[in-house]
Amino acid sequence: MNKLALAGALAIASVLAMPAANARTEQTGEEKLAKLLKGREAGEPVNCISLSQSRNSTVIDKTAIVYRVGGTLYVNRPKNAEQLDDDDILVTRTSGSQLCRLDAVQLHDRYAGNMWNGFVGLEEFVPYRKVAKAN
């Protein structure tokens, strides 16, 4: 095999190996959620959270939506969480100032303009608070 053919074969092999290497480093939704919740413990689930006090939300692919309210993270695992994509924008319409169990959240593709990707139905919100450090 000449040097040019060998270089071409090596380039093709490295390109083919890239997806396998990326697959090993790609975290699952559960792993991403565990990392986000590290150092926190779960409290009693609640049916609603205040939207006016919620600072932001994070979508964990195919797993959950995490809402930050003060220092507490509220994790919601919709029944149809497989619809969740971290590239989606969440569109929530409520009749009051709270986001509650059974509310629906529309999913819109961030890169395709106003393209609707589906929705998820919210379940209970599990609060996770930082664990107090022992002295």
Backbone torsions as a table, in degrees:
resi	resn	phi	psi	omega
1	MET	NA	130.6	-179.7
2	ASN	-78.6	169.1	-175.0
3	LYS	-61.8	-37.8	-179.3
4	LEU	-66.7	-43.3	178.5
5	ALA	-65.7	-39.5	178.9
6	LEU	-64.3	-43.3	178.7
7	ALA	-62.2	-42.1	178.4
8	GLY	-63.5	-42.7	179.1
9	ALA	-64.3	-40.5	178.3
10	LEU	-66.2	-39.6	178.5
11	ALA	-63.8	-43.0	179.0
12	ILE	-65.0	-42.8	179.3
13	ALA	-62.1	-40.2	-179.7
14	SER	-68.4	-36.3	177.3
15	VAL	-66.9	-41.0	179.0
16	LEU	-67.8	-29.3	-179.2
17	ALA	-79.2	-21.3	-176.7
18	MET	-58.1	-47.1	178.7
19	PRO	-59.4	-36.4	179.1
20	ALA	-66.6	-40.0	178.9
21	ALA	-67.0	-41.4	178.2
22	ASN	-65.4	-35.3	-179.9
23	ALA	-64.4	-34.3	180.0
24	ARG	-70.2	-34.1	-176.5
25	THR	-90.9	-15.3	179.4
26	GLU	-71.1	125.6	179.3
27	GLN	-85.3	147.2	173.5
28	THR	-75.3	167.1	176.6
29	GLY	-59.5	-40.9	179.4
30	GLU	-63.8	-38.7	178.2
31	GLU	-66.9	-41.3	177.8
32	LYS	-63.4	-42.1	179.4
33	LEU	-65.1	-44.2	178.9
34	ALA	-59.7	-40.1	178.6
35	LYS	-64.7	-42.4	179.3
36	LEU	-64.3	-34.2	-175.9
37	LEU	-93.9	1.8	-177.6
38	LYS	-56.7	132.1	180.0
39	GLY	84.8	9.9	179.7
40	ARG	-122.9	156.4	175.3
41	GLU	-126.5	149.9	-176.3
42	ALA	-75.5	143.7	173.3
43	GLY	-108.9	-170.0	178.3
44	GLU	-70.7	132.9	178.6
45	PRO	-60.4	148.6	176.6
46	VAL	-124.3	156.9	-178.8
47	ASN	-83.4	-26.8	-175.6
48	CYS	-140.4	154.7	170.5
49	ILE	-130.0	156.8	180.0
50	SER	-79.9	123.6	178.0
51	LEU	-71.7	-33.6	-177.3
52	SER	-67.9	-24.3	179.2
53	GLN	-96.5	-9.4	179.9
54	SER	-74.5	123.3	-176.5
55	ARG	-84.9	-37.4	178.1
56	ASN	-166.1	173.1	176.8
57	SER	-134.3	151.3	178.8
58	THR	-128.4	129.1	176.9
59	VAL	-93.9	126.0	174.9
60	ILE	-104.2	115.7	-175.5
61	ASP	-42.2	126.6	171.9
62	LYS	53.0	23.5	-174.0
63	THR	-134.2	-60.5	-170.2
64	ALA	-163.4	167.4	168.0
65	ILE	-117.0	131.0	-179.8
66	VAL	-112.2	123.0	178.9
67	TYR	-107.1	132.8	177.5
68	ARG	-99.2	120.6	176.6
69	VAL	-125.4	104.1	-173.5
70	GLY	62.8	-130.7	178.8
71	GLY	-92.0	5.3	-177.4
72	THR	-102.2	137.0	172.9
73	LEU	-102.4	125.1	177.5
74	TYR	-104.3	121.1	-178.3
75	VAL	-101.4	126.6	176.7
76	ASN	-117.7	125.0	178.8
77	ARG	-110.7	90.2	179.9
78	PRO	-59.2	149.6	178.5
79	LYS	-59.0	-36.5	-179.5
80	ASN	-103.8	46.7	-177.5
81	ALA	-60.5	-20.4	179.0
82	GLU	-61.2	-15.4	177.1
83	GLN	-77.3	-19.5	-174.6
84	LEU	-69.9	135.5	178.1
85	ASP	-139.4	129.5	-176.8
86	ASP	-68.2	-5.3	173.2
87	ASP	-89.5	-2.7	-179.9
88	ASP	-87.8	152.1	172.2
89	ILE	-99.6	132.6	179.3
90	LEU	-86.3	129.5	176.5
91	VAL	-118.8	114.9	-175.2
92	THR	-116.4	130.1	175.0
93	ARG	-119.2	120.1	179.2
94	THR	-123.7	160.2	178.7
95	SER	-93.9	-7.1	-179.5
96	GLY	-139.7	-157.4	-176.7
97	SER	-96.2	7.0	-178.4
98	GLN	-119.5	151.8	172.5
99	LEU	-104.5	125.6	-170.6
100	CYS	-127.8	162.3	172.2
101	ARG	-53.2	141.2	-178.6
102	LEU	80.2	-7.1	171.8
103	ASP	-68.5	151.2	177.4
104	ALA	-104.8	141.5	177.2
105	VAL	-118.9	122.2	177.9
106	GLN	-80.1	146.9	178.4
107	LEU	-112.1	125.0	178.7
108	HIS	-120.8	134.6	-179.6
109	ASP	-66.3	123.6	-177.9
110	ARG	-60.8	-33.3	-172.7
111	TYR	-101.4	-9.2	-177.3
112	ALA	-108.7	30.5	178.1
113	GLY	69.2	-123.1	-175.0
114	ASN	-98.4	26.3	-177.5
115	MET	-73.9	123.8	-178.5
116	TRP	-80.5	132.3	-178.9
117	ASN	-108.7	0.2	-178.0
118	GLY	126.2	-157.9	179.0
119	PHE	-154.1	164.2	171.6
120	VAL	-128.2	146.6	176.5
121	GLY	-99.1	122.3	-175.8
122	LEU	-71.0	149.2	174.9
123	GLU	-113.0	-160.8	178.7
124	GLU	-66.9	153.9	179.2
125	PHE	-101.0	121.8	179.5
126	VAL	-99.2	117.8	179.9
127	PRO	-79.1	138.1	174.9
128	TYR	-122.6	119.6	-179.6
129	ARG	-114.6	151.8	178.5
130	LYS	-61.6	141.0	178.5
131	VAL	-78.2	132.7	178.2
132	ALA	-66.1	134.3	179.6
133	LYS	-79.5	136.7	178.5
134	ALA	-76.9	140.9	179.7
135	ASN	-89.0	NA	NA
